[in-house]
Amino acid sequence: MPQQAWSDKRERQYQDIKASVKKRGQSTGTAERIAAATVNKERARAGEAKTSSRLSKTDMSSSRRGGLRSHSGAAGRTRDQLYAEARRRNINGRSTMTKAQLEHALAGK
């Protein structure tokens, strides 16, 4: 069990996700990282975690998301994630840009 705060249910969830990711051909380390992140997000959404980010509480569940935001393809990152990247790169006009415009601006720089 990676974390003492996890319940038996969360430990089973962690093991199932880890096994599923390994079955898809990922390394053990990657499988553990993905499983722990998923379980921790579910704990935050359920109010089981001591601290959690705003996005963890308000975003869609990990099971529903299912790789939609794997940072690849057109539907990869959210507009907020793109905006944060544009702010880091100091792109002018970013506050009025749409998701598509942010993607285009980030691809150009």
Buried (B, 14 or more C-beta within 10 A) or exposed (E): EBEEEBEEEBBEBBEEBBEEBBEEEBEEEBBBBBBBEBBBBBBBBEEBBEEBEEEBEEBEEBEEEEEEBEEEEEEBBBBEBBBBBBEEEEBEEBEEBEBEBBBEBBEEE
